[in-house]
Amino acid sequence: MLLPRPTRLVRSAGDFTLTASTGVQAPDGIADLLRELITPATGLPLPDGPAAGAGGMISMRTVDAAQLGAEGYRLTVDPSGVRAEAATEVGLRWAVQTLRQLLPEQVYAAAPVRGVPWRLPAVEIVDVPTYAWRGSLLDVARWCHPLPFLYRYVDLLAAHKLNTLHLHLTDDQGWRFEVRRYPRLTEVGGYRAASPAGHARDGRGDGVPHGGWYRQADLRDLVAYAHRRGVRIMPEIDLPGHAQAAIAAYPEFGNDHTRQLAVRTTWGISTHVLNLEPATLAAVCDIFDEVVDVFPFEYVHVGGDEVPSAEWAASPAATARAAALGLPRVADLQGWWTGQLAAHLAGHRRRIAVWDELLDRGAPAGATVFAWRGTDRIDAARAAGLPVVAAPYTHTYFDWAESDGPAEPLAIAGTVPLETVYGFQPGEVLGVQGQLWSEYLPTPQRVLWRAFPRLAALAEVGWSGPVAVDVDGVVPAGTWVEFRDRLTVHLRRLDQLGVGYRPLD
């Protein structure tokens, strides 16, 4: 009843029971992770070394096994103990997560559980992910979710073998990343006077100020914590659109220097975008210099979605620059501007990620496209010869309602049913990602209610690959019916973790 479904699993006779004298032989970080995940509920010390292994051993090691790739592993459990092998420590981390799932679900409890035999079934597992990118976007710009929740969310991603947290750190409604060279980005841009009450189309505000931001030191600690669990964190600084909070902090970044904007208090798309002047581009490069100093992941997301070009069209400087560059439209300056960022970040050995609007405005060579506006945008990115992460709203927007039933909380749109997520066939892509935009997710509780169990279904798509088909009434692994059975078991693990997920229909 593992989730995501492993590549190959063979059940054998017997089992192995963890006891107080079960020892661990593993690289330091892997042994520590084992204890972090298993000791709180079991109370078992899992001491180092064979001398402590009178109760059997958990042995984990890296080996020369190219067929397992960067994240695959082999795991064997028999009555004598546990053995795991992987080509990298990342693979061993996923083996730890599988070992945890093989134990009774009470292992996910935060405090010691008495009277449970910590028995592992005898199995042989070979497990290699289908896609290299298996992620979740969490929007902390619209609502600044507390730092402890980000740690908890990392743990939930790792438990589902999702390897990337995409942090959406800036938007019109808030700037959450501390920039020491430009402190007003958080001092001013990190706070708004009010938020929408009800649906944005109703036009009502709640009159309640909201704000907050994350210190660089805190984000570095979060990055290190995630790394120990096999999770990379990709920062997104969304520019040149969705930039009203930045312009409120530094009006010189905008196109109308005579007007003092406020941080946006409504959802939707602001018409105010960054100007394209050299000084503003230099400031943005300064900002990204600080971003890459905090986030070591090779990818940096520079946004690029929903960028109105009316302010550029009204700017003599922008229209002159477009003409000098030989661009047919002033809107195509966005591709040029993004190319400047890509070149600057390449100097830091970073690659850029962009939203799929850049396909229409001159995406720089080598940019990784996050295709969100439909599955046809996945095809468009592939046709352009660019790597693509499949993130279409039709299958991966988990801020959308799961059904149109009366019990659904307020959502930006709908619907993305659980079965639709599970049935997603991304094709030949770098990977898949589920999005949790937070306009209507003001609390961690609401985030988790929307995320699960749909994110568990996407984890299976990303790790296990295409679903199978029922043949002659037989239910093979990888069908919706078989997945529902495993998910029902998996939800008991989420119960132990205190995840307030949306109940199954």
C-alpha positions as CSV (number, residue, x, y, z in Angstrom):
1,M,0.0,0.0,0.0
2,L,2.8,2.4,-0.8
3,L,2.2,5.8,-2.3
4,P,3.6,6.7,-4.8
5,R,3.5,3.3,-6.4
6,P,7.0,1.8,-6.6
7,T,8.4,0.6,-9.9
8,R,8.6,-3.0,-8.8
9,L,7.6,-4.7,-5.5
10,V,7.7,-8.4,-4.7
11,R,6.3,-9.6,-1.3
12,S,8.1,-12.4,0.4
13,A,7.4,-14.6,3.4
14,G,8.0,-13.3,6.9
15,D,8.8,-9.9,8.3
16,F,11.4,-7.9,10.3
17,T,10.6,-6.1,13.6
18,L,12.4,-3.1,14.8
19,T,13.5,-3.3,18.4
20,A,15.6,-1.2,20.8
21,S,18.7,-3.1,19.7
22,T,18.2,-2.6,16.0
23,G,21.3,-0.9,14.7
24,V,21.9,1.4,11.7
25,Q,24.8,1.5,9.2
26,A,24.3,4.4,6.9
27,P,25.9,7.7,5.9
28,D,25.5,10.2,8.7
29,G,22.8,12.3,7.1
30,I,20.7,9.2,6.2
31,A,21.1,7.7,9.7
32,D,20.0,11.1,11.2
33,L,17.0,11.2,8.8
34,L,16.0,7.7,9.9
35,R,16.0,8.7,13.5
36,E,14.2,12.0,12.8
37,L,11.3,10.2,11.1
38,I,11.0,6.9,13.0
39,T,12.2,7.5,16.6
40,P,9.6,10.1,17.8
41,A,6.7,7.6,17.4
42,T,8.6,4.3,18.1
43,G,10.9,5.5,20.9
44,L,13.6,3.3,19.3
45,P,17.1,4.8,19.5
46,L,18.4,3.1,16.3
47,P,22.0,3.3,17.4
48,D,25.0,3.4,15.0
49,G,27.0,0.4,14.0
50,P,26.9,-3.3,13.7
51,A,28.0,-3.7,17.4
52,A,24.5,-2.4,18.3
53,G,22.8,-4.7,15.9
54,A,21.8,-7.6,18.0
55,G,18.2,-6.9,17.0
56,G,19.1,-6.9,13.3
57,M,20.5,-4.1,11.1
58,I,19.2,-1.4,8.9
59,S,22.0,-1.0,6.3
60,M,21.9,1.8,3.7
61,R,24.8,2.6,1.4
62,T,25.6,4.2,-2.0
63,V,26.8,1.9,-4.7
64,D,27.8,2.1,-8.4
65,A,24.3,1.6,-9.9
66,A,23.8,3.8,-12.9
67,Q,20.5,2.1,-13.7
68,L,19.0,3.6,-10.5
69,G,19.7,7.1,-11.7
70,A,19.9,10.1,-9.5
71,E,17.0,9.3,-7.2
72,G,16.2,5.6,-7.5
73,Y,16.9,2.9,-4.9
74,R,16.7,-0.8,-4.1
75,L,15.2,-1.8,-0.8
76,T,15.1,-5.3,0.7
77,V,13.4,-6.4,3.9
78,D,13.8,-9.9,5.2
79,P,13.7,-11.5,8.7
80,S,17.4,-10.6,9.2
81,G,17.0,-6.9,8.6
82,V,16.8,-4.1,6.0
83,R,19.2,-3.3,3.2
84,A,19.0,-0.3,0.9
85,E,21.2,0.8,-2.0
86,A,21.2,3.8,-4.2
87,A,23.6,5.6,-6.6
88,T,23.2,8.8,-4.5
89,E,22.2,9.8,-1.0
90,V,19.1,11.4,-2.5
91,G,18.0,7.9,-3.5
92,L,18.7,6.7,0.0
93,R,16.5,9.4,1.4
94,W,13.6,8.1,-0.7
95,A,14.3,4.6,0.6
96,V,13.9,6.0,4.1
97,Q,10.5,7.4,3.2
98,T,9.5,4.0,1.8
99,L,10.7,2.2,4.9
100,R,8.6,4.6,6.9
101,Q,5.5,3.8,4.8
102,L,6.1,0.0,5.3
103,L,5.7,0.4,9.1
104,P,2.3,0.8,10.8
105,E,0.8,4.2,10.2
106,Q,1.3,5.1,13.8
107,V,4.9,5.7,12.9
108,Y,3.8,9.1,11.6
109,A,2.7,10.2,15.1
110,A,4.6,13.0,16.7
111,A,4.8,11.4,20.2
112,P,5.6,7.8,21.3
113,V,3.0,5.2,20.6
114,R,2.8,2.3,23.0
115,G,1.8,-1.3,22.2
116,V,2.5,-1.2,18.4
117,P,4.8,-3.9,17.0
118,W,7.1,-2.0,14.6
119,R,6.9,-4.8,12.0
120,L,8.1,-4.4,8.4
121,P,6.8,-6.9,5.8
122,A,9.5,-8.8,3.8
123,V,9.7,-7.1,0.4
124,E,12.1,-6.5,-2.5
125,I,11.6,-3.1,-4.1
126,V,13.3,-1.5,-7.0
127,D,12.1,2.1,-7.5
128,V,13.1,4.8,-10.0
129,P,11.1,7.9,-10.6
130,T,9.6,8.6,-14.0
131,Y,10.2,12.4,-13.9
132,A,13.1,14.3,-12.6
133,W,11.0,17.3,-11.5
134,R,8.2,16.6,-9.0
135,G,7.1,19.8,-7.3
136,S,4.6,22.0,-5.6
137,L,4.3,25.8,-5.8
138,L,3.3,27.5,-2.6
139,D,2.3,31.2,-2.9
140,V,3.4,33.0,0.2
141,A,3.1,36.5,-1.5
142,R,-0.7,36.8,-1.4
143,W,-0.7,35.5,2.2
144,C,2.5,35.4,4.2
145,H,2.3,31.9,5.7
146,P,4.3,31.4,8.9
147,L,7.8,30.0,8.7
148,P,7.0,26.8,10.8
149,F,4.3,25.9,8.2
150,L,7.0,26.0,5.5
151,Y,9.0,23.4,7.4
152,R,5.9,21.3,7.8
153,Y,5.1,21.6,4.1
154,V,8.7,20.5,3.2
155,D,8.1,17.4,5.3
156,L,4.9,16.6,3.5
157,L,6.5,17.0,0.1
158,A,9.3,14.7,1.1
159,A,6.9,12.1,2.5
160,H,5.4,11.9,-1.0
161,K,8.8,11.9,-2.8
162,L,8.1,15.3,-4.2
163,N,11.5,16.9,-4.7
164,T,10.9,20.6,-5.3
165,L,9.3,23.4,-3.4
166,H,8.6,26.4,-5.7
167,L,8.3,29.4,-3.4
168,H,6.4,32.3,-5.0
169,L,7.9,35.1,-2.9
170,T,6.7,38.3,-4.5
171,D,3.5,39.7,-6.2
172,D,1.4,42.8,-6.4
173,Q,0.0,42.1,-2.9
174,G,3.2,41.5,-1.0
175,W,7.0,41.2,-1.2
176,R,8.3,38.5,1.2
177,F,12.0,38.2,0.5
178,E,14.4,40.3,2.5
179,V,16.7,42.4,0.2
180,R,19.3,44.1,2.3
181,R,20.3,46.5,-0.5
182,Y,16.6,47.6,-0.9
183,P,15.0,47.3,2.5
184,R,11.9,49.2,1.6
185,L,10.9,46.1,-0.5
186,T,9.8,44.4,2.7
187,E,9.4,47.5,5.0
188,V,6.8,48.9,2.6
189,G,6.2,46.2,0.0
190,G,5.7,43.5,2.7
191,Y,2.4,45.1,4.0
192,R,-1.0,45.9,2.6
193,A,-3.8,47.9,4.1
194,A,-6.5,45.3,3.5
195,S,-7.5,42.1,1.6
196,P,-10.6,41.1,-0.4
197,A,-13.5,39.8,1.6
198,G,-15.3,37.1,-0.2
199,H,-14.7,36.6,-3.9
200,A,-12.7,39.3,-5.6
201,R,-15.5,39.9,-8.1
202,D,-17.7,41.1,-5.2
203,G,-15.4,44.1,-4.7
204,R,-15.5,44.1,-0.9
205,G,-12.5,44.6,1.3
206,D,-12.0,43.3,4.9
207,G,-10.2,46.4,6.2
208,V,-7.7,44.3,8.0
209,P,-3.9,45.0,7.3
210,H,-1.8,42.0,6.4
211,G,1.9,41.6,6.0
212,G,5.1,39.9,6.8
213,W,8.4,38.7,5.2
214,Y,11.1,36.2,5.7
215,R,14.7,37.0,6.8
216,Q,17.5,35.7,4.6
217,A,18.9,33.8,7.6
218,D,15.6,32.0,8.2
219,L,15.3,31.0,4.5
220,R,18.8,29.6,4.5
221,D,17.9,27.4,7.5
222,L,14.8,26.3,5.6
223,V,16.9,25.5,2.5
224,A,19.3,23.4,4.7
225,Y,16.4,21.6,6.3
226,A,14.8,20.8,3.0
227,H,18.1,19.6,1.5
228,R,18.4,17.0,4.3
229,R,15.1,15.6,3.1
230,G,15.9,15.6,-0.6
231,V,13.8,18.7,-1.4
232,R,15.2,21.6,-3.4
233,I,13.7,25.1,-3.0
234,M,13.3,27.2,-6.1
235,P,12.7,30.9,-5.4
236,E,10.4,32.9,-7.6
237,I,10.8,36.7,-7.8
238,D,7.9,37.5,-10.2
239,L,8.8,40.3,-12.6
240,P,8.3,42.6,-14.6
241,G,4.6,42.2,-14.0
242,H,2.9,41.4,-10.6
243,A,5.3,44.0,-9.3
244,Q,3.0,46.6,-7.7
245,A,4.4,45.9,-4.2
246,A,7.9,46.6,-5.5
247,I,6.8,49.8,-7.2
248,A,5.0,50.9,-4.0
249,A,8.3,50.6,-2.2
250,Y,10.5,52.2,-4.9
251,P,8.4,54.3,-7.3
252,E,11.4,54.8,-9.5
253,F,11.0,51.2,-10.6
254,G,7.6,52.0,-12.1
255,N,6.7,53.8,-15.3
256,D,4.9,56.9,-13.7
257,H,7.4,58.4,-11.2
258,T,4.9,61.1,-10.2
259,R,2.5,58.6,-8.7
260,Q,2.8,56.9,-5.3
261,L,1.2,53.5,-5.5
262,A,0.1,51.4,-2.6
263,V,0.6,47.7,-2.2
264,R,-2.3,46.2,-4.0
265,T,-5.3,45.2,-1.8
266,T,-7.3,43.3,-4.5
267,W,-6.6,40.2,-6.4
268,G,-6.2,40.0,-10.1
269,I,-3.7,41.5,-12.5
270,S,-2.2,45.0,-11.9
271,T,-1.6,47.2,-14.9
272,H,1.5,48.6,-13.2
273,V,4.7,46.9,-14.3
274,L,8.4,47.6,-14.0
275,N,10.0,50.1,-16.4
276,L,12.8,48.9,-18.6
277,E,15.4,51.5,-17.8
278,P,19.0,50.5,-17.2
279,A,18.8,51.6,-13.5
280,T,15.8,49.4,-12.8
281,L,17.4,46.4,-14.6
282,A,20.6,46.9,-12.5
283,A,18.5,47.0,-9.3
284,V,16.7,43.8,-10.3
285,C,20.1,42.2,-10.9
286,D,21.2,43.3,-7.4
287,I,18.1,41.7,-6.0
288,F,18.8,38.4,-7.7
289,D,22.4,38.5,-6.4
290,E,21.0,38.3,-2.9
291,V,18.4,35.6,-4.0
292,V,21.1,33.3,-5.3
293,D,23.2,33.8,-2.2
294,V,20.3,32.3,-0.1
295,F,19.0,29.7,-2.5
296,P,21.7,27.4,-4.0
297,F,19.3,25.5,-6.3
298,E,20.4,25.7,-9.9
299,Y,17.0,27.1,-11.0
300,V,15.7,30.6,-10.3
301,H,12.2,31.4,-11.4
302,V,11.9,35.0,-12.8
303,G,8.1,34.9,-13.3
304,G,7.0,36.7,-16.5
305,D,3.3,35.8,-16.4
306,E,0.4,38.2,-17.0
307,V,2.5,41.3,-17.9
308,P,0.3,44.1,-19.4
309,S,2.4,46.2,-21.9
310,A,0.2,49.3,-21.9
311,E,2.6,51.3,-19.8
312,W,5.5,50.4,-22.0
313,A,3.5,51.3,-25.1
314,A,2.9,54.8,-23.6
315,S,6.6,55.2,-22.8
316,P,8.7,57.0,-25.4
317,A,11.9,55.4,-23.9
318,A,10.4,51.9,-24.2
319,T,9.1,52.3,-27.7
320,A,12.4,53.7,-28.8
321,R,14.2,50.7,-27.2
322,A,11.9,48.3,-29.0
323,A,12.6,50.0,-32.3
324,A,16.4,50.1,-31.7
325,L,16.3,46.3,-31.0
326,G,14.2,45.7,-34.1
327,L,11.3,44.2,-32.1
328,P,7.9,44.2,-33.9
329,R,6.0,44.9,-30.8
330,V,6.8,46.8,-27.6
331,A,5.5,43.8,-25.7
332,D,8.4,41.8,-27.0
333,L,10.7,43.9,-24.8
334,Q,9.7,41.4,-22.1
335,G,11.7,38.7,-23.9
336,W,14.7,41.0,-24.3
337,W,14.5,42.0,-20.6
338,T,14.2,38.4,-19.5
339,G,17.2,37.6,-21.6
340,Q,19.2,40.2,-19.7
341,L,18.3,38.5,-16.4
342,A,19.2,35.1,-17.8
343,A,22.6,36.3,-18.8
344,H,23.2,37.9,-15.4
345,L,22.1,34.7,-13.6
346,A,24.2,32.6,-15.8
347,G,27.2,34.4,-14.3
348,H,26.0,32.8,-11.0
349,R,25.7,29.4,-12.7
350,R,22.0,29.6,-12.5
351,R,19.3,28.6,-15.0
352,I,16.1,30.6,-15.3
353,A,12.5,29.3,-15.2
354,V,9.7,31.3,-16.7
355,W,5.9,31.0,-17.1
356,D,4.7,30.1,-20.6
357,E,3.7,33.7,-21.6
358,L,7.4,34.0,-22.5
359,L,6.8,31.6,-25.4
360,D,4.9,34.5,-27.0
361,R,7.4,37.2,-26.2
362,G,10.7,35.7,-26.9
363,A,11.8,33.2,-24.3
364,P,15.6,33.2,-23.9
365,A,17.4,30.1,-25.1
366,G,17.7,27.5,-22.4
367,A,14.9,28.8,-20.3
368,T,12.7,26.2,-18.6
369,V,9.1,26.9,-19.3
370,F,6.3,26.2,-16.7
371,A,3.3,25.6,-18.9
372,W,0.2,26.6,-17.0
373,R,-2.4,27.9,-19.5
374,G,-3.4,24.5,-20.7
375,T,-1.9,21.3,-22.0
376,D,-1.4,22.9,-25.4
377,R,1.3,25.1,-23.8
378,I,3.3,22.0,-23.0
379,D,3.3,21.1,-26.7
380,A,4.2,24.7,-27.5
381,A,7.2,24.7,-25.2
382,R,8.4,21.3,-26.6
383,A,8.0,22.7,-30.1
384,A,10.2,25.6,-29.2
385,G,12.9,23.2,-28.1
386,L,12.7,24.3,-24.5
387,P,12.6,22.1,-21.4
388,V,9.1,22.2,-19.8
389,V,7.5,21.5,-16.5
390,A,3.9,20.5,-16.9
391,A,1.7,22.7,-14.7
392,P,-1.6,23.2,-16.5
393,Y,-4.5,24.7,-14.6
394,T,-6.7,21.9,-15.9
395,H,-4.9,19.3,-13.9
396,T,-2.5,20.9,-11.4
397,Y,-4.2,24.1,-9.9
398,F,-5.0,22.9,-6.5
399,D,-6.3,26.3,-5.3
400,W,-9.2,25.5,-7.6
401,A,-12.2,23.7,-6.1
402,E,-12.3,20.0,-6.3
403,S,-16.0,19.9,-7.0
404,D,-18.9,22.3,-7.5
405,G,-20.7,20.9,-4.4
406,P,-22.1,23.3,-1.7
407,A,-19.6,22.1,0.9
408,E,-16.6,23.4,-1.0
409,P,-14.9,26.5,0.5
410,L,-14.6,29.7,-1.5
411,A,-12.2,29.1,-4.4
412,I,-10.8,31.2,-7.2
413,A,-12.3,28.8,-9.8
414,G,-13.2,25.2,-10.3
415,T,-13.1,22.4,-10.8
416,V,-10.0,20.1,-10.7
417,P,-11.3,16.7,-9.4
418,L,-9.0,14.2,-7.8
419,E,-9.5,11.7,-10.6
420,T,-8.6,14.3,-13.2
421,V,-5.3,14.9,-11.4
422,Y,-4.5,11.2,-11.2
423,G,-5.3,10.7,-14.9
424,F,-2.9,13.4,-16.0
425,Q,-0.6,12.2,-18.8
426,P,2.2,14.8,-19.0
427,G,4.1,13.2,-21.9
428,E,7.8,13.9,-22.5
429,V,8.6,16.7,-20.1
430,L,11.1,17.5,-17.4
431,G,8.4,17.0,-14.8
432,V,5.2,18.0,-13.2
433,Q,4.1,20.5,-10.5
434,G,1.0,21.2,-8.5
435,Q,0.1,24.9,-7.8
436,L,-1.3,26.4,-4.7
437,W,-1.9,30.1,-5.4
438,S,-3.1,31.6,-2.2
439,E,-5.6,34.3,-2.9
440,Y,-8.2,32.0,-1.3
441,L,-5.9,30.1,0.9
442,P,-5.3,32.5,3.8
443,T,-4.3,29.9,6.4
444,P,-2.1,26.8,6.5
445,Q,-5.2,24.8,7.3
446,R,-6.9,25.9,4.1
447,V,-3.7,25.2,2.1
448,L,-3.6,21.6,3.3
449,W,-7.3,21.1,2.7
450,R,-6.9,22.1,-0.9
451,A,-3.5,20.4,-1.4
452,F,-4.4,16.9,-0.2
453,P,-5.2,14.4,-1.4
454,R,-4.7,15.9,-4.8
455,L,-1.0,16.5,-4.3
456,A,-0.7,12.8,-3.4
457,A,-2.2,11.9,-6.7
458,L,0.2,14.2,-8.5
459,A,3.1,12.7,-6.6
460,E,2.1,9.3,-8.1
461,V,1.9,10.9,-11.6
462,G,5.4,12.3,-11.1
463,W,7.0,9.3,-9.6
464,S,5.1,6.3,-11.0
465,G,4.3,7.6,-14.5
466,P,1.3,6.9,-16.7
467,V,-1.7,5.1,-15.3
468,A,-2.6,1.6,-16.4
469,V,-5.9,0.5,-17.9
470,D,-8.3,-2.1,-16.6
471,V,-8.4,-5.2,-18.8
472,D,-11.3,-7.7,-18.6
473,G,-12.2,-6.7,-15.2
474,V,-8.7,-7.2,-13.7
475,V,-7.4,-4.2,-11.7
476,P,-3.7,-4.0,-12.3
477,A,-1.4,-1.6,-10.4
478,G,-1.7,1.9,-11.7
479,T,-5.4,2.2,-12.2
480,W,-7.8,4.6,-10.6
481,V,-9.5,1.9,-8.6
482,E,-6.2,0.5,-7.4
483,F,-4.9,4.0,-6.5
484,R,-8.1,4.7,-4.5
485,D,-7.5,1.6,-2.4
486,R,-3.9,2.7,-1.7
487,L,-4.9,6.3,-1.1
488,T,-7.5,5.2,1.5
489,V,-4.6,3.5,3.5
490,H,-2.3,6.5,2.9
491,L,-4.9,8.9,4.3
492,R,-4.5,7.2,7.7
493,R,-0.9,8.3,7.6
494,L,-2.0,11.9,7.0
495,D,-4.4,11.5,9.9
496,Q,-1.4,10.7,12.1
497,L,0.3,13.8,10.8
498,G,-2.7,15.9,11.6
499,V,-3.2,17.0,8.0
500,G,-6.8,18.3,7.6
501,Y,-7.2,17.1,4.0
502,R,-10.4,17.2,2.0
503,P,-12.3,14.0,2.5
504,L,-12.8,11.6,-0.4
505,D,-16.1,11.8,-2.2
